[in-house]
Amino acid sequence: MNTRNLMLFLFFVLPFFSFAQKMPEYSITNIDPELLENANEIVRVAYGEFEVHSDKEGTAYYKTVITLLNGDSSAENLYFSYSNQNKISKISISLYDAFGNLIRKVKRSDLKDYSAIADFSIYDDARYKYYQASHFSYPYTIAYEYEETLSGIPFAAFPNWFVQSDYHCSVESSEFKIKVPEEVNFHYRVLNIEDRVQKEQEKDLTVFSWEYENVPALVREVDMPLPGEVFPTILTAPDQFKIDKYEGGMSSWEEFSAFIQQLFNGKDKLPEEFVDEIKDMVKSAKTEKEKINILYNYLQENYRYVSVQLDLGGWEPFDAEYVYRNKYGDCKALTNFMGAMLKVAGVESLPALIGNGSMFYHVSEDFTTSIFNHVILYVPGIDYWLECTSSQFPPNYVGSGNANRNALLIKETGGHLIKTPELKAQDNSRESTTQIKFKEDGSAEITEEISAYGSRHELYRAIKNQLSETETIKWLENETSIPAVSFKSFHVSANENAPKSTFSYEAVSRRFGSKAGKRIFLPLNVVNNYKRIPPKKQKRMYPVNIKEGFVEEDSIIIHLPVGYGVESIPEESIFLEEDFGNFEMTVETTQNKLIISRRIELKKTTLAPDQYDKYRNFFKQVAKADSHKAVLVRKA
């Protein structure tokens, strides 16, 4: 049953039933019809309670009741993660039909148990229990609850609370409580919803609670702001905590930095034979940068990344000698090992905690939390960065997944946030030159040469290092817009010392143009045409977040067959300019060829919702220009 039909059902049919009988608690008749708007699921009850027993352990209890309205909901997949440091118990799962009648209670034996170890992980005790709920028709309701005992890192991280955890999810009731003894303090931040904290005393515990009701669904839109700028969330963190023999806190970034430094202390010792080898490697280097590059290249060629999440392994590195002997480590261990080598070479460096990949929210100076998931290395003397888990990146390039965000420098004292380098539009550029020899029978021989920089170069560097020849050809075939194409050869290279890659290929198209009588219709741009037009919206809800800027410049030379000339082209020059970007395309006609010059620039920025139509129209016009065709005609 789709949402529209369900709303009609609730409005016009079910009122007659409600006179006859009181419906069960989880019946869809009890749902406010306004909550059905834009919803795939309704959270009927979300309750979380975290009780802190001391500065090193606590227990949590969670109960969720969620009604799935249609097959677009992913709430049927239930995951219960656990490890030595967070143990789960008392899992209970029940399914109810549309009218709140119990269908069945799930047996513990129905849950599957899996290791959470990834292919690149060798030390990881993380596991999860999984259950996929199902029913022959929608809507139906899943109710589940469980308890969790937290120590170590899971405790020190403290649980966060998501009033809404997905788009198209309405919430009837959400309640979160934290209970702390007098000797334990914590701090919190409420995002994207009113802070309704209530504080009361329960015996020797102070109880902080938040309650929210009737929260409408969030609608997913293209180019959304960060999740932490949209989803109503309560972030929490302890002021003080203990893990094993270590004491630390998050009352400030400096304090948390000093705690992490404890975990690194004494782990930079290297065997004497390797110390001598390091000195020999850098003996001819004249600058710090040369020393760094030599040792970074050594690291990339001889060591590999593995994940370590065992006990303190999420925060504590292997010592440098272990990495040297075994030739592997996780982000912490490889960063620590690289720092140990630099120390031997007389170069000071500092580990830096960072949130890699898609960010939840911008880490801020005034709220300390353990939201980081990665470690990189910073050389303060020359303002230089090293991504030690990458066997591909050049030195002083952190990658698009680490760029332009706050990282926490790890120091005994004075640890603080520092912004990683930003990749601006001009840094993320792509330049291409394409030669097309078009033939009278409609076929064409094509060569393209591409130079890519910044984030735009990462794809080609990955192709060089990760894909086989067969896989690369298959990738080309999937990505190209060239019709009826077969790729004859390709070449890819990546600069060792700069974020630059080159890629070139030779191809043949059997039907590049279409013939109609004495005329041939010829596409002007099939090598880099823009197809992503943002969808039409009656009303944009959220700001448009252009997360990354870029520049693309293309030169396409089409050599015409003998005996043919250009009868028409749509426009010789197209120019679009907006605050957020610009586009220019020109077509020059000579005696025997067409020369197409194309440039597009998009700027990293945020646009107000009322600018969405302008944003959409810009790309609509770009796509239209990229789809233009020339008409060739046989000369008399």
C-alpha positions as CSV (number, residue, x, y, z in Angstrom):
1,M,0.0,0.0,0.0
2,N,1.6,3.3,-1.0
3,T,1.5,6.3,1.3
4,R,-1.2,8.2,-0.6
5,N,-3.6,5.2,-0.5
6,L,-2.8,4.7,3.2
7,M,-3.7,8.3,3.9
8,L,-7.0,7.9,2.1
9,F,-7.6,4.6,4.0
10,L,-7.0,6.3,7.3
11,F,-9.2,9.3,6.5
12,F,-12.3,7.6,5.0
13,V,-12.4,3.9,6.0
14,L,-10.9,3.3,9.4
15,P,-13.1,5.8,11.4
16,F,-16.0,3.4,11.0
17,F,-13.9,0.6,12.6
18,S,-12.8,2.8,15.5
19,F,-16.4,3.2,16.7
20,A,-16.8,-0.6,16.9
21,Q,-13.6,-1.4,18.9
22,K,-10.5,0.1,20.5
23,M,-7.6,-0.7,18.2
24,P,-4.3,-2.1,19.5
25,E,-1.5,0.3,20.5
26,Y,0.6,-0.2,17.3
27,S,-2.4,-0.1,14.8
28,I,-1.9,2.3,11.9
29,T,-5.2,3.9,12.9
30,N,-3.4,5.6,15.7
31,I,-0.9,7.4,13.4
32,D,-1.5,11.1,12.9
33,P,-2.1,11.4,9.1
34,E,0.2,14.4,8.9
35,L,3.1,12.1,9.9
36,L,2.5,10.0,6.7
37,E,3.6,12.9,4.5
38,N,6.8,12.0,2.7
39,A,7.3,9.0,5.0
40,N,8.4,5.5,4.3
41,E,8.4,4.6,7.9
42,I,7.0,5.9,11.2
43,V,9.0,5.5,14.5
44,R,6.2,4.9,17.0
45,V,8.5,4.6,19.9
46,A,12.3,5.3,20.2
47,Y,13.6,5.1,23.8
48,G,17.2,5.1,24.8
49,E,18.6,5.1,28.3
50,F,22.3,5.2,29.2
51,E,23.3,4.7,32.8
52,V,26.9,5.6,33.8
53,H,28.2,3.4,36.7
54,S,31.6,4.9,36.9
55,D,34.2,6.7,34.8
56,K,34.9,3.4,32.9
57,E,31.7,1.6,32.3
58,G,27.9,1.9,31.8
59,T,24.9,0.1,30.5
60,A,22.4,1.1,27.9
61,Y,18.8,0.0,27.1
62,Y,17.1,0.6,23.8
63,K,13.6,0.1,22.6
64,T,12.3,0.8,19.1
65,V,8.9,0.3,17.5
66,I,8.8,1.2,13.8
67,T,6.0,0.9,11.3
68,L,7.2,0.2,7.7
69,L,4.8,1.8,5.3
70,N,6.3,0.5,2.1
71,G,9.2,-1.4,0.5
72,D,11.3,1.8,0.3
73,S,12.1,1.6,4.0
74,S,15.3,-0.1,5.1
75,A,14.2,-0.5,8.7
76,E,13.6,-4.2,8.2
77,N,17.3,-4.8,8.5
78,L,18.2,-5.1,12.1
79,Y,21.9,-5.0,13.2
80,F,23.2,-5.5,16.8
81,S,26.9,-4.8,16.9
82,Y,29.0,-6.1,19.8
83,S,32.6,-6.8,20.8
84,N,34.6,-7.4,24.0
85,Q,34.0,-3.8,25.0
86,N,30.3,-3.6,24.2
87,K,28.3,-6.6,25.0
88,I,24.6,-7.0,24.1
89,S,21.9,-9.0,25.8
90,K,18.2,-9.5,26.1
91,I,17.4,-9.0,22.5
92,S,13.7,-9.2,21.8
93,I,12.0,-8.8,18.4
94,S,8.3,-8.9,17.6
95,L,6.3,-8.3,14.4
96,Y,2.8,-6.8,14.2
97,D,0.4,-6.5,11.3
98,A,-1.2,-3.2,10.1
99,F,-3.7,-3.2,12.9
100,G,-1.2,-3.9,15.7
101,N,-2.0,-7.6,16.1
102,L,1.0,-9.8,17.0
103,I,2.3,-11.8,14.0
104,R,5.1,-13.6,15.7
105,K,7.9,-13.2,18.2
106,V,11.4,-13.8,16.7
107,K,13.5,-16.6,18.3
108,R,17.1,-15.9,19.2
109,S,18.0,-18.8,16.9
110,D,16.5,-16.8,14.0
111,L,19.3,-14.1,14.3
112,K,22.4,-14.6,12.2
113,D,25.8,-13.9,13.8
114,Y,28.6,-12.5,11.6
115,S,32.1,-11.3,12.0
116,A,32.5,-7.6,11.3
117,I,36.1,-8.1,10.1
118,A,36.7,-6.5,6.7
119,D,39.1,-7.9,4.1
120,F,41.8,-5.5,5.2
121,S,41.3,-6.3,8.9
122,I,43.3,-9.0,10.8
123,Y,42.8,-7.8,14.4
124,D,39.2,-7.2,15.1
125,D,36.8,-8.7,17.6
126,A,33.8,-6.9,16.3
127,R,30.8,-9.0,15.4
128,Y,27.1,-8.3,14.8
129,K,23.8,-10.1,15.1
130,Y,21.5,-9.6,12.1
131,Y,17.8,-10.2,11.4
132,Q,15.9,-9.3,8.3
133,A,12.2,-8.8,9.1
134,S,9.6,-9.5,6.5
135,H,5.8,-9.7,6.1
136,F,3.7,-10.4,3.0
137,S,2.1,-7.0,3.0
138,Y,2.7,-3.4,4.1
139,P,2.3,-1.7,6.4
140,Y,3.6,-3.8,9.3
141,T,5.4,-3.0,12.5
142,I,8.7,-4.2,14.0
143,A,9.3,-3.8,17.8
144,Y,12.7,-4.6,19.2
145,E,14.7,-4.0,22.4
146,Y,18.0,-4.9,23.8
147,E,20.6,-4.0,26.5
148,E,24.2,-3.1,26.0
149,T,27.1,-3.1,28.5
150,L,29.8,-0.5,27.6
151,S,33.4,-0.3,28.6
152,G,36.7,0.8,27.0
153,I,36.4,2.9,23.8
154,P,32.6,2.4,23.3
155,F,32.1,3.8,26.8
156,A,34.6,6.7,26.4
157,A,32.8,7.6,23.1
158,F,29.5,7.8,24.9
159,P,26.3,7.1,22.9
160,N,24.8,9.8,20.7
161,W,21.0,10.0,20.1
162,F,19.4,10.4,16.7
163,V,15.9,11.7,16.9
164,Q,15.7,10.8,13.3
165,S,18.2,8.5,11.7
166,D,17.1,8.4,8.1
167,Y,15.3,10.5,5.5
168,H,11.6,9.9,4.9
169,C,11.2,8.8,8.5
170,S,8.6,10.4,10.8
171,V,8.7,10.1,14.6
172,E,5.8,9.8,16.9
173,S,7.9,9.6,20.1
174,S,11.6,9.8,20.8
175,E,13.0,9.9,24.3
176,F,16.6,9.7,25.5
177,K,18.0,9.6,29.0
178,I,21.5,9.8,30.5
179,K,21.9,8.9,34.2
180,V,25.2,9.8,35.8
181,P,26.5,9.5,39.4
182,E,27.7,12.7,41.2
183,E,31.4,12.1,40.4
184,V,30.8,11.8,36.6
185,N,30.3,14.8,34.4
186,F,29.6,14.9,30.7
187,H,28.8,17.5,28.0
188,Y,26.3,17.5,25.2
189,R,25.2,19.4,22.1
190,V,21.7,19.4,20.5
191,L,21.7,19.8,16.7
192,N,18.8,20.9,14.5
193,I,16.1,20.7,17.1
194,E,15.1,22.5,20.3
195,D,17.1,21.6,23.4
196,R,14.4,20.2,25.7
197,V,16.6,18.8,28.4
198,Q,15.0,18.1,31.7
199,K,17.2,17.5,34.8
200,E,16.0,15.6,37.9
201,Q,17.4,13.5,40.7
202,E,16.8,9.7,40.9
203,K,18.3,8.5,44.2
204,D,22.1,9.0,43.8
205,L,21.9,9.6,40.0
206,T,21.3,12.8,38.1
207,V,19.0,12.1,35.1
208,F,19.2,14.2,31.9
209,S,16.3,13.5,29.6
210,W,15.0,14.7,26.2
211,E,11.5,14.0,24.8
212,Y,10.3,14.8,21.3
213,E,6.9,14.0,19.6
214,N,5.4,14.2,16.2
215,V,8.6,15.0,14.2
216,P,7.8,15.1,10.5
217,A,9.9,13.2,7.9
218,L,12.9,14.8,6.4
219,V,12.9,14.8,2.6
220,R,16.1,13.7,0.8
221,E,17.2,16.3,-1.8
222,V,20.2,16.4,-4.1
223,D,23.3,18.3,-2.8
224,M,22.1,18.3,0.8
225,P,23.9,19.9,3.7
226,L,25.9,17.6,6.0
227,P,23.8,15.2,8.0
228,G,24.7,17.0,11.2
229,E,23.2,20.2,9.7
230,V,19.9,18.5,9.0
231,F,19.2,15.5,11.3
232,P,17.9,16.3,14.9
233,T,20.7,14.8,17.0
234,I,22.0,14.8,20.6
235,L,25.8,14.5,20.8
236,T,27.3,13.5,24.1
237,A,30.9,13.0,25.5
238,P,32.4,12.4,28.9
239,D,34.5,15.0,30.7
240,Q,36.6,12.2,32.2
241,F,37.0,8.5,31.5
242,K,39.3,5.5,32.1
243,I,40.3,2.8,29.7
244,D,42.5,0.0,31.1
245,K,45.4,1.8,32.8
246,Y,44.8,5.1,31.0
247,E,42.9,8.1,32.3
248,G,41.7,10.8,30.0
249,G,39.0,13.3,29.3
250,M,37.2,15.4,26.7
251,S,36.6,18.5,28.6
252,S,38.8,20.2,26.0
253,W,40.6,19.4,22.8
254,E,43.9,19.8,24.6
255,E,42.9,17.2,27.2
256,F,41.7,14.7,24.7
257,S,44.9,15.2,22.6
258,A,47.0,14.6,25.7
259,F,45.1,11.3,26.4
260,I,45.7,10.1,22.8
261,Q,49.4,11.0,23.2
262,Q,49.6,8.6,26.2
263,L,48.6,5.8,23.8
264,F,51.5,6.8,21.4
265,N,54.1,7.3,24.1
266,G,57.1,4.9,23.9
267,K,55.9,3.3,20.6
268,D,58.4,5.1,18.4
269,K,61.4,2.9,19.1
270,L,63.1,1.2,16.1
271,P,65.7,-1.5,16.1
272,E,69.3,-0.2,15.7
273,E,69.9,-1.9,12.3
274,F,66.9,-0.1,10.9
275,V,67.9,3.2,12.4
276,D,71.2,2.9,10.5
277,E,69.3,2.0,7.3
278,I,67.1,5.2,7.7
279,K,70.2,7.4,8.1
280,D,71.7,5.8,5.0
281,M,68.5,6.4,3.0
282,V,68.5,10.1,3.8
283,K,72.2,10.9,3.9
284,S,72.2,12.6,0.5
285,A,69.0,14.6,1.2
286,K,69.6,18.4,1.4
287,T,66.3,19.5,2.8
288,E,63.6,18.3,5.2
289,K,61.2,17.9,2.3
290,E,63.7,15.6,0.5
291,K,64.1,13.4,3.7
292,I,60.3,13.2,4.1
293,N,59.7,12.2,0.5
294,I,62.4,9.5,0.5
295,L,61.0,7.9,3.7
296,Y,57.4,8.3,2.6
297,N,58.2,6.5,-0.7
298,Y,59.9,3.8,1.3
299,L,56.8,3.4,3.5
300,Q,54.5,3.2,0.5
301,E,56.6,0.6,-1.3
302,N,57.2,-1.7,1.7
303,Y,54.2,-1.6,4.0
304,R,50.5,-2.2,3.7
305,Y,47.4,-1.1,5.5
306,V,45.3,-3.5,7.7
307,S,42.6,-2.5,10.2
308,V,43.0,-3.1,13.9
309,Q,40.0,-2.7,16.2
310,L,40.8,-5.1,19.0
311,D,40.2,-3.7,22.6
312,L,42.2,-0.4,22.6
313,G,43.2,-1.0,19.0
314,G,40.7,1.6,17.8
315,W,42.8,4.3,19.4
316,E,46.2,2.8,20.3
317,P,48.8,2.0,17.7
318,F,51.1,-0.9,17.3
319,D,54.7,0.1,18.2
320,A,57.0,1.1,15.4
321,E,59.2,-2.0,15.7
322,Y,56.2,-4.3,15.3
323,V,55.3,-2.5,12.0
324,Y,58.9,-2.7,10.9
325,R,59.0,-6.5,11.5
326,N,55.6,-7.4,10.1
327,K,55.4,-4.8,7.3
328,Y,51.8,-3.8,8.0
329,G,49.7,-1.6,10.3
330,D,46.5,0.4,10.6
331,C,46.3,4.2,10.2
332,K,47.6,4.8,13.7
333,A,50.4,2.3,13.4
334,L,51.6,3.4,10.0
335,T,51.4,7.1,11.0
336,N,53.4,6.3,14.2
337,F,55.9,4.3,12.2
338,M,56.4,7.1,9.7
339,G,56.8,9.6,12.5
340,A,59.4,7.3,14.1
341,M,61.4,7.2,10.9
342,L,61.2,11.0,10.5
343,K,62.4,11.4,14.1
344,V,65.5,9.4,13.3
345,A,66.0,11.7,10.3
346,G,65.7,14.7,12.5
347,V,62.3,15.8,11.3
348,E,59.6,16.7,13.9
349,S,56.1,15.4,13.1
350,L,52.7,15.0,14.8
351,P,49.9,12.6,14.4
352,A,46.5,14.2,13.7
353,L,43.1,12.7,14.3
354,I,40.6,13.4,11.5
355,G,37.2,12.4,10.2
356,N,37.9,10.7,6.9
357,G,35.3,10.5,4.1
358,S,31.8,11.9,4.3
359,M,31.6,14.1,7.3
360,F,28.6,14.0,9.7
361,Y,29.2,17.6,10.8
362,H,32.0,20.2,11.0
363,V,34.2,19.6,14.1
364,S,34.1,22.8,16.1
365,E,36.4,24.4,18.6
366,D,33.8,24.5,21.4
367,F,32.6,20.9,21.5
368,T,35.1,18.1,22.2
369,T,34.1,14.6,21.0
370,S,35.7,11.4,19.7
371,I,34.0,11.7,16.3
372,F,37.3,11.0,14.4
373,N,37.9,7.8,12.5
374,H,41.3,8.2,11.0
375,V,44.9,9.4,11.7
376,I,47.3,11.2,9.3
377,L,50.7,12.9,9.9
378,Y,51.6,16.6,10.0
379,V,55.1,18.1,9.7
380,P,54.8,21.5,11.4
381,G,58.2,22.8,10.3
382,I,57.3,23.0,6.7
383,D,53.5,22.7,6.9
384,Y,53.5,19.3,5.2
385,W,50.9,16.5,5.4
386,L,51.2,12.7,4.8
387,E,48.4,10.2,4.3
388,C,50.3,7.2,5.6
389,T,47.7,4.5,4.7
390,S,47.8,5.4,1.0
391,S,50.2,3.4,-1.2
392,Q,49.3,5.8,-4.0
393,F,49.1,9.4,-2.9
394,P,52.0,11.8,-3.4
395,P,53.5,13.5,-0.4
396,N,51.8,16.6,1.0
397,Y,48.4,15.5,-0.5
398,V,45.8,14.4,2.0
399,G,43.2,13.4,-0.6
400,S,39.6,14.6,-1.0
401,G,38.5,12.5,1.9
402,N,40.7,14.4,4.3
403,A,40.7,17.9,2.8
404,N,39.4,21.1,4.3
405,R,38.3,19.9,7.7
406,N,39.5,20.2,11.3
407,A,42.0,17.7,12.6
408,L,43.3,17.3,16.1
409,L,47.1,17.5,16.6
410,I,48.3,15.0,19.1
411,K,50.7,16.5,21.6
412,E,51.7,16.1,25.3
413,T,50.5,19.7,25.8
414,G,48.9,22.3,23.6
415,G,47.1,19.9,21.3
416,H,44.6,21.8,19.2
417,L,42.5,21.7,16.0
418,I,44.1,22.5,12.7
419,K,42.5,22.8,9.3
420,T,43.8,20.5,6.6
421,P,44.6,22.0,3.2
422,E,41.5,22.9,1.1
423,L,41.2,21.7,-2.5
424,K,39.9,24.7,-4.4
425,A,38.3,24.7,-7.8
426,Q,41.5,25.4,-9.6
427,D,43.2,22.6,-7.7
428,N,40.6,20.1,-8.9
429,S,41.0,20.5,-12.6
430,R,40.7,18.2,-15.6
431,E,42.0,19.0,-19.1
432,S,41.5,17.0,-22.2
433,T,42.3,17.0,-25.9
434,T,40.3,14.7,-28.2
435,Q,41.0,14.0,-31.9
436,I,38.1,12.5,-33.8
437,K,38.6,11.3,-37.4
438,F,35.1,11.0,-38.7
439,K,34.4,8.9,-41.8
440,E,31.7,9.1,-44.4
441,D,30.2,5.7,-43.4
442,G,29.5,7.1,-39.9
443,S,32.4,5.5,-38.1
444,A,35.2,7.4,-36.3
445,E,38.7,6.9,-34.9
446,I,39.1,8.6,-31.6
447,T,42.0,9.5,-29.3
448,E,41.7,11.4,-26.1
449,E,44.4,12.6,-23.8
450,I,43.5,13.7,-20.2
451,S,45.5,15.5,-17.5
452,A,43.8,15.6,-14.1
453,Y,44.8,17.3,-10.9
454,G,43.7,17.3,-7.2
455,S,40.5,15.3,-6.5
456,R,40.0,14.8,-10.2
457,H,43.3,12.9,-10.5
458,E,42.5,10.4,-7.8
459,L,40.3,8.2,-10.1
460,Y,43.1,7.7,-12.6
461,R,45.7,7.1,-9.9
462,A,43.4,4.4,-8.5
463,I,42.9,2.9,-12.0
464,K,46.7,2.7,-12.4
465,N,47.2,1.0,-9.1
466,Q,44.1,-1.1,-8.7
467,L,42.6,-2.2,-12.0
468,S,43.8,-4.7,-14.5
469,E,43.9,-4.0,-18.2
470,T,40.6,-6.0,-18.7
471,E,39.0,-4.1,-15.8
472,T,40.1,-0.8,-17.1
473,I,38.6,-1.5,-20.6
474,K,35.4,-2.6,-18.9
475,W,35.3,0.6,-16.9
476,L,35.8,2.7,-20.0
477,E,32.9,0.9,-21.7
478,N,30.6,1.5,-18.8
479,E,31.6,5.2,-18.4
480,T,31.7,6.4,-22.0
481,S,29.0,8.1,-24.0
482,I,30.7,7.2,-27.3
483,P,28.2,5.1,-29.3
484,A,29.1,1.6,-30.6
485,V,32.6,1.9,-29.3
486,S,35.5,-0.5,-28.9
487,F,38.7,0.6,-27.1
488,K,41.9,-0.5,-28.7
489,S,44.4,0.7,-26.1
490,F,45.0,3.0,-23.1
491,H,47.8,4.4,-21.0
492,V,47.6,5.8,-17.5
493,S,50.3,7.4,-15.4
494,A,50.5,9.1,-12.0
495,N,53.0,11.7,-10.8
496,E,55.0,10.5,-7.8
497,N,55.4,13.9,-6.3
498,A,52.3,15.8,-7.2
499,P,48.5,15.2,-7.3
500,K,48.5,14.7,-11.1
501,S,47.5,11.8,-13.4
502,T,47.3,11.4,-17.1
503,F,45.1,9.0,-19.0
504,S,44.8,8.5,-22.8
505,Y,43.1,5.9,-25.0
506,E,42.5,5.0,-28.6
507,A,39.0,3.8,-29.7
508,V,36.9,3.1,-32.7
509,S,33.2,3.9,-33.0
510,R,31.2,2.1,-35.6
511,R,28.3,4.5,-35.6
512,F,29.6,7.9,-34.4
513,G,27.2,9.9,-36.6
514,S,23.8,9.2,-38.1
515,K,23.3,9.5,-41.9
516,A,20.0,10.7,-43.5
517,G,20.2,11.1,-47.2
518,K,23.0,13.5,-48.1
519,R,23.2,14.8,-44.5
520,I,25.1,13.5,-41.5
521,F,24.1,14.4,-37.9
522,L,27.3,14.6,-35.8
523,P,27.4,14.9,-32.0
524,L,29.8,17.7,-30.9
525,N,30.6,16.3,-27.4
526,V,30.5,12.6,-26.4
527,V,33.7,12.5,-24.4
528,N,32.7,14.7,-21.4
529,N,29.1,15.6,-21.7
530,Y,27.1,16.5,-18.6
531,K,24.1,14.4,-17.8
532,R,23.4,15.1,-14.1
533,I,20.5,17.6,-14.1
534,P,19.1,18.1,-10.6
535,P,15.4,17.1,-10.4
536,K,12.6,19.6,-10.7
537,K,11.3,20.6,-7.3
538,Q,8.1,22.6,-6.5
539,K,9.8,23.9,-3.4
540,R,13.4,23.3,-2.2
541,M,13.6,22.6,1.5
542,Y,17.3,22.9,2.3
543,P,20.3,24.9,1.2
544,V,22.2,23.6,-1.8
545,N,25.6,22.4,-0.6
546,I,28.2,22.4,-3.4
547,K,30.8,20.3,-1.5
548,E,33.7,20.6,-3.9
549,G,34.6,23.0,-6.7
550,F,36.3,22.0,-9.9
551,V,37.3,23.2,-13.4
552,E,37.1,21.2,-16.6
553,E,38.5,22.2,-19.9
554,D,38.0,20.2,-23.1
555,S,39.2,20.7,-26.6
556,I,37.6,18.4,-29.2
557,I,38.8,18.4,-32.8
558,I,36.6,16.6,-35.3
559,H,38.2,16.0,-38.7
560,L,35.5,15.9,-41.4
561,P,35.3,13.4,-44.3
562,V,36.4,14.6,-47.7
563,G,33.6,16.1,-49.7
564,Y,31.5,17.2,-46.6
565,G,31.0,20.6,-45.2
566,V,29.1,22.0,-42.2
567,E,25.5,23.0,-43.0
568,S,24.6,24.1,-39.5
569,I,25.5,24.1,-35.9
570,P,23.1,25.2,-33.1
571,E,25.2,28.0,-31.7
572,E,28.8,29.1,-32.3
573,S,29.2,30.4,-28.7
574,I,27.4,29.6,-25.4
575,F,28.2,31.4,-22.2
576,L,26.6,31.0,-18.8
577,E,27.6,32.7,-15.7
578,E,26.3,32.5,-12.1
579,D,27.7,33.2,-8.7
580,F,28.3,29.5,-8.2
581,G,29.9,28.7,-11.5
582,N,30.3,29.4,-15.2
583,F,30.2,27.5,-18.5
584,E,31.5,28.4,-21.9
585,M,31.4,26.4,-25.2
586,T,32.5,27.6,-28.6
587,V,32.4,25.9,-32.0
588,E,34.9,27.0,-34.7
589,T,34.3,25.8,-38.2
590,T,37.2,25.5,-40.7
591,Q,37.4,24.0,-44.1
592,N,37.8,20.4,-43.0
593,K,37.2,20.3,-39.2
594,L,35.2,21.4,-36.3
595,I,37.0,22.7,-33.1
596,I,34.9,22.6,-30.0
597,S,36.3,24.4,-26.9
598,R,34.5,23.8,-23.6
599,R,35.1,25.0,-20.1
600,I,33.0,24.6,-16.9
601,E,33.8,25.8,-13.4
602,L,31.8,25.1,-10.3
603,K,32.7,26.8,-7.0
604,K,32.5,25.3,-3.5
605,T,29.7,27.2,-1.9
606,T,26.3,27.0,-0.2
607,L,23.2,28.4,-1.9
608,A,19.9,29.4,-0.3
609,P,16.9,27.2,-1.1
610,D,15.4,29.8,-3.3
611,Q,18.4,29.6,-5.6
612,Y,17.7,26.0,-6.4
613,D,15.9,26.7,-9.7
614,K,18.8,28.9,-10.9
615,Y,21.2,26.1,-9.9
616,R,19.1,23.5,-11.7
617,N,18.7,25.6,-14.8
618,F,22.4,26.1,-15.1
619,F,23.0,22.4,-15.4
620,K,20.0,22.0,-17.7
621,Q,21.6,24.5,-20.1
622,V,25.0,22.8,-19.8
623,A,23.5,19.4,-20.6
624,K,21.6,21.0,-23.5
625,A,24.8,22.5,-24.9
626,D,26.7,19.2,-24.5
627,S,24.0,17.4,-26.5
628,H,24.2,19.7,-29.5
629,K,24.8,18.2,-33.0
630,A,26.3,19.6,-36.1
631,V,24.7,18.9,-39.5
632,L,27.1,17.9,-42.3
633,V,26.1,17.9,-45.9
634,R,27.8,16.6,-49.0
635,K,29.3,19.5,-51.1
636,A,27.9,20.0,-54.5
